[in-house]
Amino acid sequence: MHDQTELEIILALPMFLRLYLLGRAMMLHSRLFTDTASRSIGALNKIHFNTRFVGKTLMTNYPGTVLMIFSVSLWIVAAWGLHVCERYVRDLSSNYMEALWMVSVTFLSIGYGDVVPHTYCGRSICLLTGIMGAGCTVLVVAVVARKLELTRAEKHVHNFMMDSHISKRIKIAAANVLRETWLIYKHTKLSRERDHTRVRMHQRKLLLMQNLMCDVLSEVQGCRGELDSHIRCLEKHVEELREGFKSLMPLLSSTLSTQNSSIRHLLREREVKTEAASVSGGDR
């Protein structure tokens, strides 16, 4: 009897697969996906407006809201399934609130162990919940990383600030090198009594400033190397676009020629039909 009841519970769980109808309803009632212009552009780019495309679009535009709704819905559904699977077991997991607590802990990969499933159905639900929780965690990390990235305008401002900072460091390092060189010359050539302590001190400072100057120049060269790599990448993309346009021109010409020939054929057929209609009308 218990095995039969568990089988009935397992067969009742797939009813939640009908939740995909929510995505279909959103697609059918959305102005963005039902617009004629959007569908025309999608047809030209061979894009099918299905539930998968709707999910990707919503995840791109509203990532936080989509993840929150998905996580809460998964918690509620998994807790209900766990509660149903464990209702014949006299344990804490037979309570819905305890099942909700266990699902949330399993979803977040914490696993305190205070509540455990006893049936194979409940264990399967906990296993699927853990897998979905790991996937949602990865998506949350990706969304947060994308939100923390600098925008294009912020990147331009940051690059400008770094350029001005590097140029200022170069000027300061060059001025310090000239100052220490002048002080060494002053204490060795212009003074009557040479102070070896000061000379050695200024020599050490000169070596330090030279090292700083070399570090700044190496940093500038690294930035120039990155800039050169970006420029080469842009040149490569421009060359690919040029080749694509070159291959596109004969395709466009052949397409236009076929369309012109078909249009001419249709016009000739229409002229023949009109002439035949006029001749038949004159005979009558």
Secondary structure, DSSP 8 states (H G I E B T S, - for coil): -HHHHHHHHHHHGGGGGGGHHHHHHHHHT-HHHH-HHHHHHHHHTT---SHHHHHHHHHHH-HHHHHHHHHHHHHHHHHHHHHHHTTTS-SGGGSHHHHHHHHHHHHTT---SSS---SHHHHHHHHHHHHHHHHHHHHHHHHHHHHHS--HHHHHHHHHHHHHHHHHHHHHHHHHHHHHHHHHHIIIII-SS--HHHHHHHHHHHHHHHHHHHHHHHHHHHHHHHHHHHHHHHHHHHHHHHHHHHHHHHHHHHHHHHHHHHHHHHHHHHHHHHHHHHHHHHH-
